[in-house]
Amino acid sequence: MRITTIRDARGRPCGRLVATQNITERKRAEELRHDLINTMVHDLRGPLTSIFASLQMMREAGASGSNPIPPAVRCFASRFRAS
């Protein structure tokens, strides 16, 4: 909503002009964007959890010395931390 003061020839306020705008479409677009982001986060969370769990197991196996991990894989796995 916008309110503008209307002034007479001497610059004195003599009225107000009120303008409104329908924001229904904008609100709907915001809701769709929010829903899309929530869906994407939900859909990515499962695979990322599996990847982080695998990386954690590789780090632990390498740290215990029970299963030697190639240096390139160890370097890659050490860059990620589960959140």
PyRosetta script that sets phi, psi and omega in degrees:
from pyrosetta import init, pose_from_sequence

init()
pose = pose_from_sequence("MRITTIRDARGRPCGRLVATQNITERKRAEELRHDLINTMVHDLRGPLTSIFASLQMMREAGASGSNPIPPAVRCFASRFRAS")
pose.set_psi(1, 134.8)
pose.set_omega(1, 176.6)
pose.set_phi(2, -121.4)
pose.set_psi(2, 134.5)
pose.set_omega(2, 178.1)
pose.set_phi(3, -121.2)
pose.set_psi(3, 126.6)
pose.set_omega(3, 179.9)
pose.set_phi(4, -122.9)
pose.set_psi(4, 135.0)
pose.set_omega(4, 178.1)
pose.set_phi(5, -82.8)
pose.set_psi(5, 131.9)
pose.set_omega(5, 176.1)
pose.set_phi(6, -96.6)
pose.set_psi(6, 132.0)
pose.set_omega(6, -177.1)
pose.set_phi(7, -116.2)
pose.set_psi(7, 151.0)
pose.set_omega(7, 177.7)
pose.set_phi(8, -82.7)
pose.set_psi(8, -173.1)
pose.set_omega(8, -176.8)
pose.set_phi(9, -62.2)
pose.set_psi(9, -26.3)
pose.set_omega(9, 179.9)
pose.set_phi(10, -90.4)
pose.set_psi(10, -0.8)
pose.set_omega(10, 178.8)
pose.set_phi(11, 88.2)
pose.set_psi(11, 8.0)
pose.set_omega(11, 179.5)
pose.set_phi(12, -87.0)
pose.set_psi(12, 141.6)
pose.set_omega(12, 178.1)
pose.set_phi(13, -60.9)
pose.set_psi(13, 131.7)
pose.set_omega(13, 178.5)
pose.set_phi(14, -130.2)
pose.set_psi(14, 1.0)
pose.set_omega(14, 178.8)
pose.set_phi(15, 175.7)
pose.set_psi(15, 178.9)
pose.set_omega(15, 179.3)
pose.set_phi(16, -134.5)
pose.set_psi(16, 145.2)
pose.set_omega(16, 175.3)
pose.set_phi(17, -113.6)
pose.set_psi(17, 124.5)
pose.set_omega(17, -178.8)
pose.set_phi(18, -114.3)
pose.set_psi(18, 126.0)
pose.set_omega(18, 178.7)
pose.set_phi(19, -121.6)
pose.set_psi(19, 131.2)
pose.set_omega(19, 177.3)
pose.set_phi(20, -117.3)
pose.set_psi(20, 161.5)
pose.set_omega(20, -178.6)
pose.set_phi(21, -136.5)
pose.set_psi(21, 136.1)
pose.set_omega(21, 177.6)
pose.set_phi(22, -79.0)
pose.set_psi(22, 118.3)
pose.set_omega(22, -178.4)
pose.set_phi(23, -108.9)
pose.set_psi(23, 20.4)
pose.set_omega(23, -179.1)
pose.set_phi(24, -58.0)
pose.set_psi(24, -46.9)
pose.set_omega(24, -178.6)
pose.set_phi(25, -65.7)
pose.set_psi(25, -39.6)
pose.set_omega(25, 179.3)
pose.set_phi(26, -64.5)
pose.set_psi(26, -43.5)
pose.set_omega(26, 178.2)
pose.set_phi(27, -62.3)
pose.set_psi(27, -41.2)
pose.set_omega(27, 179.1)
pose.set_phi(28, -63.9)
pose.set_psi(28, -41.3)
pose.set_omega(28, 177.9)
pose.set_phi(29, -63.8)
pose.set_psi(29, -39.3)
pose.set_omega(29, 177.4)
pose.set_phi(30, -64.0)
pose.set_psi(30, -41.0)
pose.set_omega(30, 178.3)
pose.set_phi(31, -64.1)
pose.set_psi(31, -42.6)
pose.set_omega(31, 178.9)
pose.set_phi(32, -63.8)
pose.set_psi(32, -41.4)
pose.set_omega(32, 178.4)
pose.set_phi(33, -63.2)
pose.set_psi(33, -44.4)
pose.set_omega(33, 178.8)
pose.set_phi(34, -61.2)
pose.set_psi(34, -45.0)
pose.set_omega(34, 178.9)
pose.set_phi(35, -62.6)
pose.set_psi(35, -41.5)
pose.set_omega(35, 179.5)
pose.set_phi(36, -62.9)
pose.set_psi(36, -45.3)
pose.set_omega(36, 179.7)
pose.set_phi(37, -62.4)
pose.set_psi(37, -44.5)
pose.set_omega(37, 178.9)
pose.set_phi(38, -61.5)
pose.set_psi(38, -40.6)
pose.set_omega(38, 179.0)
pose.set_phi(39, -65.6)
pose.set_psi(39, -43.5)
pose.set_omega(39, -180.0)
pose.set_phi(40, -63.6)
pose.set_psi(40, -43.3)
pose.set_omega(40, 178.8)
pose.set_phi(41, -62.2)
pose.set_psi(41, -44.1)
pose.set_omega(41, -179.8)
pose.set_phi(42, -63.0)
pose.set_psi(42, -44.2)
pose.set_omega(42, -177.9)
pose.set_phi(43, -69.0)
pose.set_psi(43, -28.8)
pose.set_omega(43, 179.7)
pose.set_phi(44, -84.8)
pose.set_psi(44, -24.4)
pose.set_omega(44, -175.0)
pose.set_phi(45, -61.2)
pose.set_psi(45, -41.7)
pose.set_omega(45, -178.7)
pose.set_phi(46, -61.4)
pose.set_psi(46, -56.6)
pose.set_omega(46, 179.5)
pose.set_phi(47, -61.6)
pose.set_psi(47, -38.2)
pose.set_omega(47, 179.6)
pose.set_phi(48, -65.7)
pose.set_psi(48, -36.5)
pose.set_omega(48, 177.0)
pose.set_phi(49, -61.9)
pose.set_psi(49, -42.3)
pose.set_omega(49, 178.5)
pose.set_phi(50, -64.5)
pose.set_psi(50, -42.8)
pose.set_omega(50, 179.5)
pose.set_phi(51, -62.9)
pose.set_psi(51, -46.9)
pose.set_omega(51, -179.8)
pose.set_phi(52, -63.6)
pose.set_psi(52, -38.3)
pose.set_omega(52, 178.2)
pose.set_phi(53, -64.1)
pose.set_psi(53, -41.8)
pose.set_omega(53, 178.2)
pose.set_phi(54, -63.6)
pose.set_psi(54, -43.9)
pose.set_omega(54, 178.6)
pose.set_phi(55, -63.3)
pose.set_psi(55, -39.4)
pose.set_omega(55, 178.4)
pose.set_phi(56, -63.3)
pose.set_psi(56, -43.3)
pose.set_omega(56, 178.8)
pose.set_phi(57, -63.3)
pose.set_psi(57, -39.2)
pose.set_omega(57, 178.3)
pose.set_phi(58, -64.5)
pose.set_psi(58, -41.7)
pose.set_omega(58, 178.4)
pose.set_phi(59, -62.6)
pose.set_psi(59, -44.7)
pose.set_omega(59, -178.7)
pose.set_phi(60, -66.3)
pose.set_psi(60, -40.7)
pose.set_omega(60, 179.0)
pose.set_phi(61, -64.7)
pose.set_psi(61, -39.7)
pose.set_omega(61, 178.7)
pose.set_phi(62, -68.7)
pose.set_psi(62, -35.9)
pose.set_omega(62, -178.9)
pose.set_phi(63, -71.0)
pose.set_psi(63, -34.7)
pose.set_omega(63, -178.0)
pose.set_phi(64, -79.2)
pose.set_psi(64, -18.3)
pose.set_omega(64, -179.9)
pose.set_phi(65, 79.4)
pose.set_psi(65, 2.4)
pose.set_omega(65, -177.6)
pose.set_phi(66, -74.4)
pose.set_psi(66, -25.0)
pose.set_omega(66, -177.6)
pose.set_phi(67, -142.3)
pose.set_psi(67, 97.4)
pose.set_omega(67, -177.4)
pose.set_phi(68, -59.4)
pose.set_psi(68, 134.3)
pose.set_omega(68, -179.3)
pose.set_phi(69, -109.1)
pose.set_psi(69, 135.8)
pose.set_omega(69, 177.4)
pose.set_phi(70, -56.5)
pose.set_psi(70, 144.8)
pose.set_omega(70, -176.8)
pose.set_phi(71, -54.4)
pose.set_psi(71, -39.3)
pose.set_omega(71, -179.0)
pose.set_phi(72, -64.6)
pose.set_psi(72, -40.7)
pose.set_omega(72, 179.2)
pose.set_phi(73, -69.2)
pose.set_psi(73, -41.1)
pose.set_omega(73, 179.1)
pose.set_phi(74, -60.6)
pose.set_psi(74, -43.1)
pose.set_omega(74, 179.1)
pose.set_phi(75, -61.9)
pose.set_psi(75, -45.7)
pose.set_omega(75, 179.6)
pose.set_phi(76, -62.6)
pose.set_psi(76, -46.7)
pose.set_omega(76, -177.1)
pose.set_phi(77, -66.4)
pose.set_psi(77, -31.2)
pose.set_omega(77, -177.2)
pose.set_phi(78, -73.2)
pose.set_psi(78, -15.2)
pose.set_omega(78, -179.1)
pose.set_phi(79, -79.0)
pose.set_psi(79, -14.6)
pose.set_omega(79, -175.8)
pose.set_phi(80, -109.4)
pose.set_psi(80, 141.1)
pose.set_omega(80, 175.7)
pose.set_phi(81, -127.1)
pose.set_psi(81, 133.8)
pose.set_omega(81, 177.8)
pose.set_phi(82, -69.0)
pose.set_psi(82, 141.0)
pose.set_omega(82, -179.7)
pose.set_phi(83, -109.6)
pose.dump_pdb("model.pdb")
